[in-house]
Amino acid sequence: MKTKFLRGFFIDPFKAQVHAIEIVNEIHVWHQVLMCDCFTVCRLGAPYAGCKLDLDIWVDDNGLLREPVWPRFKIRNGLLCGYGLVLATNSSGESVSVPEVIDVPSFAKLMAISFEPYQIRLDPGDYIEQITRSLELELPGLVRYCRGQ
């Protein structure tokens, strides 16, 4: 059986970047990508008028309980902390790929993404693992970056 990949966006507040990725449609992989044991979903809604899919962002449910709190980012005026995984949702509530017509720059602008300058309150030296992280190297065959996006 062929492995099913979903196209989505990975929000990395340690690097203040958004990446287009393809990720295996398996929850245990999502936990590894988000570096958490428990996650939650926040509904972002339809990315544009006429779109039949909604966007969701998956984040660490215990993110605010970490000591110290990991870097934060804003998306559509909501403040979230830790990593974010954005996927689309169909009318049945299943996670599906984000449409190809949505690229990283238009997504970031549409969702008004901004990053906290966390270096003011946290020592970047304490987060070398996160700052140098590469999903493709950490999870080979399970996550891949979409080139040219």
N, C-alpha and C positions, 0 to 999 in steps of 0.2 A: 504494500500500500504506500502510495506517495505521501510524503509529509506535506501538510497544508500550512502555508505561510500566509500571514496577514500583513498588509502594508499599513504602517502607522507612523507615528512620530514619537521620538524619545526626547524628553525634555531633561537636560542635564544642568542643574543649577550650580554645580561645582565648576563647570566650564562656561556657564552662561551661554549655552548653545542648544539649538533644536536640530535634531537629525531625522531624516526620513530613514526608516528601517523596515525590514521584513522580519517578522518574528513568528516562530512556530505557535500554532494555536493550541497551546497547552498551558494551563494555569500555573503549574510548577515552574515553567520557564519565566512567566511574568513575575513571579515572586523573586526569582534570581535577578532579573533585570532591574527590578525596583529595590533590591537589597532589603527585603522585608519579609516578615512571617505572616503578616495580615494586611490586606489592602482593601481599599474601598473605591467606589466609582463616583465621580461627580459628572453630572450631565451638563454638556456644553450646548446642546441643541443643534439645529440644522446649520451647516456652515454657510449656506447661501440660499436665497429664495428658490423654491422649486426643487431643492434637493430632497430625495426620498429617504435619505439616511440622516441620523443624528450623530454627533460626535460625543464621545465620552473620554474622560481622563481617569486613569487608574493611578492611585497614589498610596503611599504607606499610611495605613489607618492609624498607626501609632506615631506618626511623624512628629507631632507636637510633644510627645512624651519622651523623646530622646533627650539626653543631657550631654552636651548642649544640643539645642535644636539645630538640625541640619540647615543648609542654605535654603532660602525661600524664593518663590517666584510668584508673579501675578499672572493670572489668565482670566480675561473677562472680569476684571476687578475682584476676583477671588484670590485670596492669599493661600498658597499651598506650600508645603515644605518637602524636601527630598526630591527624588526623581519622579517623573511623570511619564506615563505611557498612554498615548492618544490613539484610540481606535474608533471606527464607526460602529453603529448599531443599526440593524435592520428592523422592520416592523414587528418581527417576532421577538425582539430583544436580544438576539444573538450578536456577538461581536463579529464584525466583518472588516474587510480592508477599507481604508480611507480612499476615496476616489482619486485616481491618478491626476485629475485636473487640479487638485489642490497640492501645490508645492510648498516647500518650507517657508520661503519669504511671504507668500500670500497668507499662509496659515498663521504665521507669527504676527503679521499685521492685522488680520481679521480678528484674532483672539487677543490682541493688545498685550502680548507677552512681554514682561519685563523681569529682570533679575535683581535680587538684593545684592548689594556689594558686601557680601558676607565677610570679606577679609578684614572689615572694620571690627567685627565682634568675634571672629574665630581665627585661629592661627592656621593658615593653609598648610603648614608643615604637619599638622595633625591629620590631614586628609590626603596624603600622597596617593594612597590606594584609589581613592575616588577621582582625584585630579588626573591621574595617568591611566584611568580605566579605558579599555577598549572592549566593547561587547563582543565583537567578532573573535577576539583572542580568548576572552573569558568563556564564551559559550559557542564554540565552533560548531557549525551545522545547525544551530538553533536560532541565531540572530545574525543578520547581515545588513550592512549599511547600503542604502540605495545610492549609487554613484550619480553624480551630476544633478543632485536635487538639493 
